[in-house]
Amino acid sequence: MISCVLHWPDRGGFLRRTAAVLAVLSLSFSVSSCGQEEVPLLKEKSRDCIYRITDVPLFEEEGEDGDGSEFVALLHLQDRVCAVVNTSGMMGTIPTLISCDEQGEDILRVELEVPSGEGGDYNMQYCCEDGNGGFYAWLQCNSWNEETGEQSVERTIARYDETGTLAEEWPVEPDPSVFGDDYYLETMCHAGNGMLVFRDGSGISAFDPTSGEFSSLYRSSERYFDGGVVCLRDGSIVLSIYDDKSHGYLFHTLDPETGTFSDRETPAPSGASTQNLRAGAVHDLLYDTENSIYTYDFKSGKSRKLFDFIASDLVVNDLGGVVELSGEKLAIITMEWGDAGQELYLKICDHIPPEQVKDKEELVISCVYLDSRVMKMVVDFNRRSEDYRIRIADYSKYSSDNDWNYPYTKLNTDIISGYIPDILMIDQEMPVESYISKGILDDLTPFLASDEELSDVTFLENVMDAYRIDGKLYELIPSFMVYTGVAKSSLLGDRKSLSMEDLQEICDTRGIPMRESFGSQTRNSLFSFLLYVQGSEYVDLETGKCNFDSPEFIRLLELAKQCPEKSNDDDYQEMQKAWREDRSVVMLYGFGDFRSYAQVRYGSFGEEVRMIGIPGGSGSGSVIMPQNRIAITTSTKHPEAAWEFVRSFLLQDYQDEISWSFPLRRDSLDKQAAKAMERPYYIDETGQRVEYDDTWWLNGQEIIIPPMSEEETEKMIDFLSSCDRRVYMNSTVTDIINEEAAAFFENQKSAEDVARVIQSRVQIYVHENR
């Protein structure tokens, strides 16, 4: 771990900000004492949910992760952990059983025999334990008649013993009059009465191995059944079905003999709703959500966190399967997506008693959704730090169909109530200006200045400057995209910027209707985009002063009104040629890498282009859109530790791996540029580098996109270094603007009248929320 000594110069207003935070904290006593809703920031007993991880190699060759293999099921058969996968072979798909003992040792691999059919490629789709040490499987074989070109589907239910030997098979032909012609499955489990129970596209169906009969247990009143089904260890069948009245899922117990529900309905916990329900061997039910596995007890109606992935130093992007081996041991399958398909990993997880977990000081990151790369950064920090551990308070779990914005409301309420994290992952829906004015966010400038390693690194200062307020840097922007306008150099002449008047002049000279100057943009798409990239022109982030009654905003309204309300999707190819044929002037574009410049220049335009910016009243500008925004709060008791985590986003290891956006470090940006000057390539199955051409399709014609030249990459770097405006977007402000602008678009009010109303309403909102 890299360590450094941080010096703490005068923080400029630190006491004033601290007093403001303390004033906010004083509200917490009256708000939190009600105890009506959980507060994610409060300390969890994560030390009770920590497991020791043992990796089990599913595939024989070292370094092979099962690229191209498809996970089917994770089973517990005769004290062995068994993964069923479809592997790709020379003769087609090969269902394979890979098993180990409960310690992750004694690994066996068996290719599974498939039923005898009329030929074709059998694919094992679902499996479940049979209650006697073996398992059932649902297989589907797609075959084609080469003479007629017709496709046929054979469905088979098979039973295998614990060694993977095929024991029985039943051809299955669901009745189309009951199940429809496109019957398909989504889950499969084994009930106590010996029946196999399936969740299908429109309800619950069952198969009786004794009689060989297929039947329907439950049909949803909707065309599609989006609930869940699980067969518990006591043999009962439980369905999770969405309830319109409570706006949540309810658990129902289904009688397989009558197809009716029991009288008891139990509210399902948040996250336990559809395909993530699994029967436990010790607990009634297991389900996974928000980087954890939970248990649910039907008798008490309570759920409990069982396994915290992050606290166990484990990043799980996609959890394929879970089996409960005992009260202290789990087996899981995790999945990553690579270029060749799924990469599969089997892990044996042993619970660590809380008394054996080392005590560390806790730092909390609050966020609304956290991407997997940042989760990995958290895990890496926790692994290397001897004294600190980061916990994630992810508010995305509060999202619902009724109120997608509630996670932000909840987070903001918690912060205003005094539950302030150590680190905040910021996105555009958060009232950052309010947090800054209340002294909640700390200035990162002293941290950077005191960091002996980073103080000598060259960063794109224009990006950091764009996010400074009153000269202070409250957010770190590790990587970014740039939204701009692109136009042919031949149309722009010697212009260095593009005002609305300039755009009108070019259109008049070329005979291009102004409504087509941006291509095939509809009224809403153009208006929304220009609002997004020009928001900082109308709301001063330092003073809070609004400017929506300006001539520039009125011109924006008038321009949007000229555009069509709907696009003509049938004319897509013609629209794509508009810039090449000078029927449009400006392409609104978001650049996230160097090659996107080459695709626009050689593909969309076919000649030299200039990134001229977004036309505005006082010229133009290109705006910076961050990919991540990270802040340290003034409430943290461990600012040095918080900075130790935040600074890792600026280290070369992280910056060099950034893709689909531009890194903040200049040396990492140069490496991206160098890669753009190479032909794209992939590594084949023999480990050889295979180069290929980057191509662009336009109106059915394939266009070769050459690697960028050094001159072009330098041009791009100069452009990125010149951008000095930030994206400003606030959903409440946008809603106000769209609501009032409709009156102008529908000829009920003038643009000036609408602009005055917008100015008044937005100014009041901004003032009240600073």
C-alpha positions in Angstrom: 0.0 0.0 0.0 1.3 3.4 -0.9 1.4 5.7 2.1 2.0 9.4 2.4 2.0 12.1 5.1 -0.8 14.5 4.6 -0.3 18.1 5.8 -3.4 20.1 6.8 -3.1 23.7 5.8 -5.7 26.3 6.6 -8.8 24.8 4.9 -10.4 28.2 4.3 -13.8 28.4 6.0 -13.5 25.0 7.7 -15.0 26.2 11.0 -17.9 27.9 9.1 -18.7 24.7 7.2 -18.3 22.5 10.3 -20.8 24.7 12.1 -23.2 24.4 9.2 -22.9 20.6 9.3 -23.5 20.5 13.0 -26.6 22.6 12.5 -27.8 20.0 10.0 -26.9 17.2 12.4 -29.0 18.7 15.1 -32.1 17.9 13.0 -31.4 14.2 13.3 -32.8 13.9 16.8 -36.3 14.9 15.8 -36.3 13.1 12.4 -34.7 9.8 13.2 -36.3 9.2 16.6 -39.6 8.1 14.9 -37.9 4.9 13.8 -40.3 4.5 10.9 -37.8 3.8 8.2 -34.3 2.3 8.1 -31.2 4.4 7.6 -28.6 2.7 5.5 -25.9 4.8 7.0 -26.3 3.3 10.4 -23.7 0.7 11.3 -24.6 -2.8 10.1 -23.4 -6.0 11.7 -21.6 -6.9 8.6 -19.0 -8.8 10.6 -21.7 -11.4 11.1 -22.0 -11.9 7.4 -18.4 -12.5 6.3 -17.3 -15.6 4.6 -13.9 -17.1 3.6 -13.8 -17.8 -0.1 -12.3 -20.9 -1.7 -12.1 -20.8 -5.5 -12.8 -24.1 -7.3 -11.4 -24.5 -10.9 -14.3 -25.5 -13.1 -12.2 -26.1 -16.2 -9.1 -28.1 -16.5 -6.6 -25.8 -18.2 -5.0 -23.2 -16.0 -6.3 -19.7 -16.7 -9.4 -21.0 -18.5 -12.6 -19.5 -17.1 -15.2 -21.2 -19.4 -15.3 -18.7 -22.1 -18.2 -19.6 -24.3 -19.7 -22.0 -21.7 -23.2 -21.5 -20.5 -24.2 -21.9 -16.9 -27.3 -24.0 -16.3 -27.6 -24.9 -12.6 -25.8 -25.3 -9.3 -26.9 -28.4 -7.3 -26.1 -30.3 -4.1 -26.0 -34.0 -4.8 -24.9 -36.7 -2.2 -22.6 -34.2 -0.4 -21.1 -33.0 -3.6 -21.4 -29.5 -5.1 -22.4 -29.9 -8.8 -22.3 -27.3 -11.6 -24.2 -28.1 -14.8 -22.9 -26.2 -17.8 -23.3 -26.3 -21.6 -19.8 -26.3 -23.1 -19.1 -25.8 -26.8 -17.3 -28.6 -28.6 -16.4 -29.7 -32.1 -19.7 -31.7 -32.4 -21.9 -29.0 -30.9 -23.1 -28.3 -27.4 -22.0 -30.7 -24.7 -23.9 -30.7 -21.3 -21.3 -31.2 -18.6 -21.5 -32.0 -14.9 -18.6 -30.6 -12.9 -18.5 -31.6 -9.2 -16.4 -31.3 -6.1 -16.7 -32.2 -2.4 -17.9 -29.6 0.1 -14.3 -28.4 0.6 -13.8 -27.6 -3.0 -11.6 -30.6 -3.7 -11.8 -34.0 -5.6 -13.0 -32.4 -8.8 -14.8 -34.6 -11.3 -16.0 -33.8 -14.8 -18.6 -35.8 -16.7 -20.0 -35.2 -20.1 -23.8 -35.9 -19.8 -25.6 -38.2 -22.2 -28.4 -36.6 -24.0 -31.7 -38.3 -25.0 -31.9 -40.0 -28.4 -33.8 -37.8 -30.8 -34.0 -37.0 -34.5 -30.8 -35.2 -34.5 -29.8 -31.6 -33.9 -28.0 -29.9 -31.1 -29.3 -30.6 -27.6 -29.1 -27.8 -25.1 -29.7 -28.4 -21.4 -31.7 -25.4 -20.1 -32.9 -26.0 -16.5 -32.0 -28.5 -13.8 -33.2 -29.3 -10.3 -32.5 -31.9 -7.6 -34.8 -34.9 -7.5 -34.8 -35.4 -3.8 -33.0 -38.8 -4.1 -29.5 -37.7 -4.9 -30.0 -37.3 -8.6 -31.4 -34.5 -10.7 -33.9 -33.7 -13.4 -33.1 -31.7 -16.5 -35.1 -29.9 -19.2 -33.5 -30.3 -22.6 -34.4 -28.7 -25.9 -33.2 -29.8 -29.3 -33.5 -27.5 -32.3 -33.2 -29.2 -35.7 -33.6 -28.1 -39.2 -34.9 -29.8 -42.4 -32.4 -28.8 -45.0 -34.8 -29.5 -47.8 -37.7 -27.4 -46.5 -35.8 -25.0 -44.2 -38.3 -25.7 -41.5 -37.3 -25.7 -37.8 -38.5 -28.2 -35.3 -38.2 -28.3 -31.6 -37.9 -31.4 -29.4 -38.4 -30.9 -25.7 -37.3 -33.6 -23.2 -37.4 -34.0 -19.5 -34.6 -36.3 -18.3 -33.5 -37.7 -15.0 -29.9 -38.3 -14.1 -28.4 -40.2 -11.1 -25.7 -38.7 -8.9 -23.0 -39.8 -11.2 -24.5 -38.1 -14.2 -25.8 -41.2 -15.9 -29.0 -40.8 -17.8 -31.7 -42.9 -16.0 -35.0 -41.9 -17.6 -36.4 -39.6 -20.2 -39.9 -38.2 -21.2 -40.6 -36.4 -24.4 -42.7 -33.3 -23.6 -45.3 -31.7 -25.9 -47.2 -29.0 -24.0 -50.8 -28.6 -25.2 -50.8 -25.4 -27.4 -54.4 -24.8 -26.5 -53.3 -24.3 -22.9 -49.8 -23.0 -23.1 -49.7 -21.4 -26.6 -47.4 -22.2 -29.5 -44.3 -20.5 -28.0 -44.1 -22.3 -24.6 -40.8 -21.6 -22.8 -39.5 -22.0 -19.3 -37.8 -19.6 -16.9 -37.3 -21.7 -13.7 -37.7 -25.3 -12.6 -38.0 -26.9 -9.2 -39.0 -30.2 -7.5 -42.0 -30.2 -5.2 -42.6 -32.5 -2.3 -45.3 -34.6 -4.1 -42.7 -35.6 -6.7 -44.0 -33.1 -9.3 -41.7 -30.9 -11.3 -42.8 -27.3 -11.2 -42.0 -24.7 -13.8 -42.4 -21.0 -14.2 -43.3 -20.4 -17.8 -44.1 -17.4 -19.9 -47.6 -16.9 -18.6 -47.9 -18.8 -15.3 -47.0 -22.0 -13.5 -47.0 -25.4 -15.0 -46.1 -28.9 -13.7 -45.0 -32.3 -14.9 -45.7 -35.6 -13.1 -42.9 -38.1 -13.8 -45.1 -41.0 -12.7 -47.9 -40.4 -15.2 -45.9 -38.5 -17.7 -48.6 -35.8 -17.8 -48.0 -32.1 -18.3 -50.5 -29.7 -16.7 -51.1 -26.0 -15.8 -51.2 -25.0 -12.2 -51.7 -21.3 -12.5 -52.3 -18.8 -15.4 -51.7 -15.1 -14.9 -54.5 -12.8 -15.9 -51.8 -10.8 -17.7 -50.2 -11.9 -21.0 -46.8 -12.3 -19.2 -46.2 -13.7 -15.8 -43.3 -11.8 -14.1 -43.5 -13.3 -10.7 -41.4 -16.1 -9.1 -41.8 -19.7 -8.0 -39.8 -21.8 -5.5 -40.3 -25.2 -4.1 -39.4 -25.2 -0.4 -37.6 -28.0 1.4 -40.9 -29.0 3.1 -42.4 -29.6 -0.3 -44.6 -26.5 -0.5 -44.8 -24.4 -3.6 -44.5 -20.6 -3.1 -45.3 -18.0 -5.7 -44.3 -14.4 -5.6 -46.9 -12.3 -7.5 -47.0 -8.5 -8.0 -50.0 -6.8 -6.2 -51.3 -3.7 -7.7 -52.9 -2.5 -4.4 -49.8 -2.7 -2.3 -47.4 -1.9 -5.2 -45.2 -4.8 -4.1 -44.9 -8.6 -4.3 -46.8 -11.0 -2.2 -45.9 -14.6 -1.3 -48.7 -17.1 -2.0 -48.7 -20.8 -1.2 -50.0 -22.9 -4.1 -51.9 -26.2 -3.7 -50.6 -28.3 -6.6 -53.7 -30.6 -6.5 -56.3 -27.8 -6.9 -54.2 -25.0 -8.4 -55.6 -22.7 -5.7 -53.8 -20.4 -3.2 -53.9 -20.6 0.5 -55.7 -17.8 2.4 -52.5 -16.4 3.8 -50.7 -13.7 1.8 -47.3 -12.5 3.0 -45.5 -9.3 1.8 -42.3 -10.3 0.1 -39.2 -8.4 1.2 -37.7 -5.9 -1.2 -35.6 -7.7 -3.8 -37.3 -11.2 -3.3 -39.6 -11.1 -6.3 -38.8 -13.0 -9.4 -36.0 -15.3 -10.6 -33.7 -14.9 -7.6 -35.7 -17.1 -5.2 -33.9 -20.3 -4.0 -34.9 -22.9 -1.4 -32.5 -23.2 1.5 -31.3 -26.4 3.2 -31.4 -24.7 6.6 -33.4 -21.5 6.0 -36.7 -21.4 4.2 -35.7 -19.1 1.4 -32.5 -17.5 0.0 -32.5 -14.5 -2.3 -29.8 -12.1 -3.5 -29.8 -8.4 -3.9 -27.5 -5.4 -3.4 -24.3 -7.4 -3.2 -25.6 -9.7 -0.5 -27.5 -12.9 0.0 -30.5 -12.8 2.4 -32.6 -15.4 4.1 -36.3 -15.3 4.7 -38.4 -17.1 7.3 -42.0 -17.6 6.5 -43.1 -18.2 10.1 -41.8 -14.9 11.4 -42.1 -13.0 8.0 -38.6 -11.6 8.6 -35.5 -11.5 6.3 -31.9 -11.3 7.4 -28.6 -10.6 5.6 -26.6 -13.8 5.5 -23.7 -13.1 3.2 -22.2 -9.7 2.5 -20.1 -9.9 -0.6 -18.2 -6.6 -0.2 -17.5 -7.3 3.5 -16.1 -10.6 2.4 -13.8 -8.9 -0.2 -15.8 -10.4 -3.1 -17.1 -8.6 -6.2 -20.1 -10.3 -7.8 -21.3 -8.9 -11.0 -23.8 -11.6 -11.7 -24.8 -14.4 -9.3 -25.7 -17.5 -11.2 -26.5 -20.0 -8.5 -26.5 -20.5 -4.7 -26.8 -23.7 -2.6 -26.9 -23.8 1.1 -24.6 -26.7 2.2 -25.1 -26.1 5.9 -25.8 -23.3 8.3 -22.2 -22.2 8.0 -21.3 -23.0 4.4 -22.6 -21.9 0.9 -21.6 -22.7 -2.6 -22.1 -20.0 -5.3 -21.5 -19.6 -9.0 -20.5 -16.2 -10.2 -20.5 -15.0 -13.8 -18.5 -12.4 -15.7 -19.1 -11.5 -19.4 -16.1 -11.7 -21.7 -15.8 -11.4 -25.5 -16.4 -15.1 -26.0 -19.4 -15.3 -23.6 -19.8 -16.2 -19.9 -16.8 -16.7 -17.6 -17.9 -19.0 -14.8 -16.4 -19.3 -11.3 -17.4 -21.7 -8.6 -16.7 -20.7 -5.0 -17.1 -22.5 -1.7 -17.9 -20.0 1.1 -17.3 -20.7 4.8 -18.7 -18.4 7.4 -16.2 -16.7 9.6 -17.3 -16.3 13.2 -17.6 -12.6 14.1 -15.1 -12.9 16.9 -12.5 -13.9 14.4 -13.1 -10.9 12.2 -10.5 -8.1 12.8 -12.0 -4.9 14.0 -11.5 -2.0 11.6 -12.7 1.6 11.6 -15.6 1.9 9.1 -15.9 4.3 6.3 -19.3 4.6 4.5 -19.8 5.3 0.8 -23.4 6.5 0.0 -24.6 6.2 -3.6 -27.5 5.4 -5.8 -26.1 2.4 -7.7 -22.4 1.6 -7.8 -20.8 0.1 -10.9 -18.7 -3.1 -10.6 -15.4 -1.3 -11.2 -16.0 1.0 -8.2 -17.0 -2.1 -6.2 -13.7 -3.7 -7.1 -11.9 -0.5 -5.9 -13.7 -0.8 -2.6 -12.7 -4.5 -2.2 -9.1 -3.7 -3.1 -9.0 -1.0 -0.5 -10.5 -3.3 2.1 -8.0 -6.0 1.4 -4.9 -3.8 1.6 -6.0 -1.6 4.5 -5.0 -2.8 8.0 -7.1 -0.3 9.8 -10.1 0.7 7.7 -13.0 -0.9 5.9 -15.4 0.7 3.5 -19.1 -0.2 3.6 -21.4 0.7 0.8 -24.8 2.3 1.5 -26.5 1.8 -1.9 -29.9 3.6 -2.1 -30.8 2.1 -5.4 -32.6 -0.7 -3.5 -35.4 1.9 -2.7 -36.2 2.3 -6.4 -39.7 1.2 -7.5 -42.0 1.3 -10.5 -44.0 4.0 -8.8 -41.2 6.3 -7.9 -37.8 5.8 -9.6 -36.6 9.0 -8.0 -37.3 7.9 -4.4 -33.7 6.6 -3.8 -32.5 10.2 -4.3 -35.3 11.6 -2.1 -34.3 9.0 0.6 -30.6 9.8 0.3 -31.1 13.5 0.5 -33.5 13.2 3.5 -30.9 11.1 5.3 -28.2 13.6 4.6 -30.3 16.6 5.6 -31.2 14.6 8.8 -27.5 14.3 9.7 -26.8 10.8 8.4 -23.8 12.0 6.3 -21.4 9.4 4.8 -17.6 9.7 4.7 -17.6 9.5 0.9 -20.4 10.3 -1.6 -20.6 9.0 -5.1 -22.4 11.8 -6.9 -24.7 11.7 -9.9 -26.7 14.3 -11.8 -29.9 13.8 -9.7 -28.2 14.8 -6.5 -28.5 18.5 -5.3 -24.7 19.0 -5.2 -24.9 22.8 -5.1 -27.1 22.5 -2.0 -24.6 20.1 -0.3 -21.8 22.6 -1.1 -23.6 25.6 0.2 -24.4 23.8 3.4 -20.7 22.9 3.9 -21.3 19.1 3.6 -18.6 18.5 0.9 -14.9 19.1 1.5 -12.5 20.9 -0.8 -10.2 18.3 -2.4 -7.5 20.8 -3.4 -5.5 20.5 -0.2 -5.6 16.7 -0.5 -4.1 16.8 -4.0 -1.5 19.4 -3.0 -0.4 17.3 -0.1 -0.2 14.1 -2.0 3.5 13.6 -2.7 2.9 11.1 -5.6 0.0 12.9 -7.3 1.2 16.4 -6.9 3.7 15.9 -9.7 1.2 14.2 -12.1 -0.1 16.2 -15.1 -3.8 16.2 -15.2 -6.3 17.8 -17.6 -6.6 20.9 -15.4 -9.5 22.3 -17.6 -11.6 19.4 -16.5 -11.0 20.0 -12.8 -11.4 23.7 -13.3 -14.8 23.1 -14.9 -16.0 21.5 -11.7 -14.5 24.0 -9.3 -16.9 26.4 -7.5 -15.5 29.5 -6.0 -12.0 28.1 -6.8 -12.6 24.9 -4.8 -12.8 21.4 -6.0 -15.6 19.5 -4.3 -15.8 16.6 -6.7 -13.2 14.4 -8.3 -13.8 13.5 -11.9 -11.6 10.5 -12.8 -12.9 10.2 -16.4 -15.2 12.0 -18.7 -16.9 12.2 -22.0 -17.4 15.4 -24.1 -20.7 16.4 -25.7 -20.1 18.7 -28.7 -21.3 19.7 -32.2 -19.4 18.4 -35.2 -19.5 20.0 -38.6 -17.6 20.0 -41.9 -14.6 22.3 -41.9 -15.6 23.4 -45.4 -18.9 24.7 -44.1 -17.4 26.5 -41.1 -14.8 28.5 -42.9 -12.6 30.3 -40.4 -15.1 30.2 -37.6 -13.7 29.1 -34.2 -17.1 29.0 -32.5 -20.7 28.7 -33.7 -23.5 31.0 -32.5 -27.1 30.6 -33.5 -26.7 33.5 -35.9 -23.7 31.7 -37.5 -25.8 28.6 -37.9 -28.6 30.5 -39.4 -26.2 32.2 -41.9 -24.8 28.8 -43.0 -28.3 27.4 -43.5 -29.4 30.4 -45.5 -26.3 30.3 -47.7 -26.7 26.5 -48.4 -30.5 26.5 -48.6 -30.8 24.2 -45.6 -34.0 24.7 -43.5 -33.0 25.6 -40.0 -35.2 22.8 -38.6 -32.9 20.3 -40.4 -29.7 21.9 -39.4 -29.1 19.3 -36.7 -30.2 16.3 -38.8 -33.4 14.4 -38.1 -33.8 15.6 -34.5 -37.3 15.8 -33.2 -38.6 18.7 -31.2 -38.2 16.8 -27.9 -34.8 15.2 -28.6 -33.2 18.5 -29.8 -34.8 20.5 -26.9 -33.7 17.9 -24.3 -30.2 17.7 -25.7 -29.6 21.4 -25.8 -31.0 21.8 -22.3 -28.7 19.1 -21.1 -25.5 20.6 -22.6 -26.4 24.3 -22.2 -27.9 24.1 -18.6 -24.9 25.9 -17.1 -25.6 28.9 -19.4 -28.9 29.4 -17.7 -28.1 28.5 -14.1 -25.0 30.0 -12.5 -23.7 27.3 -10.2 -21.7 29.7 -8.0 -24.4 32.3 -7.4 -27.6 30.4 -8.2 -28.8 33.1 -10.5 -31.0 31.9 -13.4 -31.1 33.3 -16.9 -34.1 31.6 -18.6 -35.7 34.8 -19.8 -32.6 35.6 -21.9 -32.8 36.0 -25.7 -30.6 32.9 -26.0 -33.1 30.7 -24.3 -36.0 32.2 -26.3 -34.0 31.3 -29.5 -33.7 27.7 -28.2 -37.4 27.5 -27.8 -38.0 28.9 -31.2 -35.5 26.5 -32.8 -37.0 23.4 -31.1 -40.5 24.4 -32.2 -39.4 24.2 -35.9 -38.5 20.6 -35.6 -40.9 17.7 -36.3 -42.8 16.2 -33.3 -42.1 12.6 -34.5 -39.2 11.0 -36.5 -39.7 9.1 -39.7 -38.1 5.7 -38.9 -38.6 4.5 -42.5 -36.2 7.2 -43.7 -33.3 6.2 -41.4 -30.7 5.5 -44.2 -31.4 8.8 -45.8 -31.1 10.6 -42.5 -27.7 9.1 -42.0 -26.4 10.6 -45.3 -27.7 14.1 -44.4 -24.3 15.4 -43.2 -22.3 13.9 -46.1 -24.7 15.5 -48.6 -24.8 18.9 -46.8 -28.5 18.6 -46.0 -27.6 19.1 -42.4 -24.9 21.1 -40.7 -24.2 20.1 -37.1 -24.1 16.6 -35.6 -24.7 16.5 -31.9 -22.3 13.9 -30.5 -20.9 12.5 -27.4 -17.2 11.5 -27.6 -15.9 8.9 -25.2 -12.8 7.6 -27.1 -10.5 8.5 -29.9 -11.8 6.1 -32.4 -15.3 7.7 -32.3 -13.7 10.8 -33.9 -12.4 8.6 -36.8 -15.9 7.0 -37.2 -17.5 10.4 -37.4 -14.9 12.0 -39.6 -14.6 9.1 -42.1 -18.0 7.5 -41.7 -20.7 10.1 -41.1 -19.1 13.1 -42.8 -16.5 11.7 -45.2 -14.2 14.7 -45.0 -12.4 16.9 -42.6 -14.5 18.0 -39.6 -14.2 20.4 -36.7 -15.6 19.9 -33.2 -17.2 23.3 -33.1 -19.2 23.0 -29.9 -22.9 23.4 -29.2 -24.3 26.5 -30.9 -25.4 29.1 -28.3 -26.2 32.7 -28.0 -22.8 34.0 -27.0 -20.8 31.6 -29.2 -20.5 27.9 -28.5 -19.0 25.4 -26.2 -18.3 21.7 -25.7 -19.4 20.3 -22.4 -17.7 17.8 -20.0 -19.9 14.9 -18.8 -18.2 13.0 -16.0 -18.4 9.2 -15.8 -17.9 9.1 -12.0 -18.0 11.9 -9.4 -16.5 11.3 -6.0 -16.6 13.6 -3.0 -15.3 13.5 0.6 -17.6 15.0 3.2 -16.6 17.3 6.0 -18.3 15.0 8.5 -15.8 12.1 8.1 -13.7 11.3 11.1 -11.1 9.8 8.9 -10.2 12.2 6.1 -6.8 10.7 5.5 -8.3 7.2 5.0 -11.1 8.6 2.8 -8.5 10.3 0.6 -6.5 7.1 0.4 -9.5 5.5 -1.3 -10.4 8.5 -3.5 -6.9 9.0 -4.7 -6.8 5.4 -6.1 -9.0 6.6 -8.9 -6.1 8.9 -10.0 -3.4 6.2 -9.9 -2.0 4.9 -13.1 -3.3 1.4 -12.7 -6.9 2.7 -12.7 -6.5 5.5 -15.2 -4.7 3.2 -17.8 -7.6 0.8 -17.8 -10.3 3.4 -18.4 -12.4 2.7 -21.6 -15.4 4.3 -23.1 -14.4 7.6 -21.6 -11.3 9.8 -21.4 -8.9 9.5 -18.4 -8.0 12.6 -16.3 -4.3 11.9 -16.4 -2.4 13.2 -19.4 0.0 10.2 -19.6 -3.0 7.8 -19.6 -4.7 9.9 -22.2 -1.6 9.6 -24.4 -1.7 5.8 -24.1 -5.3 5.9 -25.3 -4.2 8.0 -28.3 -1.4 5.6 -29.2 -3.8 2.7 -29.2 -6.1 4.6 -31.5 -3.3 4.8 -34.1 -3.1 1.0 -34.2 -5.5 -1.3 -36.2 -8.0 -3.0 -33.9 -7.3 -6.6 -33.1 -8.4 -9.6 -31.0 -6.6 -12.6 -29.5 -7.7 -15.8 -31.1 -8.0 -19.3 -29.5 -4.3 -19.9 -30.1 -3.2 -16.7 -28.4 -2.3 -15.0 -31.6 -3.1 -11.3 -32.3 -5.5 -11.0 -35.3 -5.9 -7.5 -36.7 -9.0 -6.4 -38.6 -10.5 -3.2 -40.1 -12.8 -0.9 -38.2 -15.8 -0.4 -40.5 -18.8 1.9 -40.8 -22.0 1.1 -42.6 -23.8 4.0 -44.4 -26.9 3.3 -46.6 -25.8 -0.3 -47.2 -22.2 0.7 -48.1 -19.3 -0.5 -46.0 -16.7 2.2 -45.2 -13.3 1.3 -43.9 -12.3 3.5 -40.9 -8.5 3.9 -40.9 -6.4 4.1 -37.7 -6.0 7.7 -36.5 -2.9 9.6 -37.5 -0.7 11.3 -35.0 -2.0 14.7 -36.3 -5.6 13.6 -35.6 -4.9 12.3 -32.1 -3.0 15.6 -31.3 -6.1 17.5 -32.6 -8.3 15.5 -30.4 -6.1 16.0 -27.3 -6.0 19.8 -28.0 -9.8 19.7 -28.2 -10.2 17.8 -25.0 -7.8 20.2 -23.2 -9.8 23.2 -24.3 -13.2 22.1 -23.0 -14.1 24.2 -19.9 -17.9 23.9 -19.4 -19.7 21.3 -17.3 -23.0 19.5 -17.9 -25.8 20.8 -15.7 -28.9 18.7 -15.4 -31.6 18.7 -12.7 -34.7 16.6 -13.3 -36.9 19.0 -11.4 -35.7 22.0 -13.4 -36.2 20.0 -16.6 -39.7 19.0 -15.6 -40.6 22.7 -15.0 -39.2 23.7 -18.4 -40.9 21.0 -20.3 -44.2 21.7 -18.5 -44.2 25.4 -19.4 -42.6 25.0 -22.8 -45.6 22.9 -24.0 -47.8 26.1 -24.0 -45.5 27.7 -26.6 -45.2 24.5 -28.7 -49.0 24.3 -28.7 -49.4 28.0 -29.7 -51.0 28.9 -26.4 -48.4 31.4 -25.3 -45.5 33.3 -26.8 -41.9 32.2 -26.3 -41.3 35.4 -24.2 -44.2 34.7 -21.9 -43.1 31.1 -21.4 -39.5 32.1 -20.8 -40.6 34.5 -18.1 -42.7 31.9 -16.3 -39.8 29.4 -16.5 -37.4 32.0 -15.1 -39.7 32.7 -12.2 -40.4 29.1 -11.3 -36.8 27.8 -11.7 -35.3 30.7 -9.8 -37.6 30.1 -6.8 -36.7 26.4 -6.9 -32.9 27.0 -7.1 -33.1 29.6 -4.4 -35.0 27.3 -2.0 -32.6 24.4 -2.6 -29.3 26.2 -2.1 
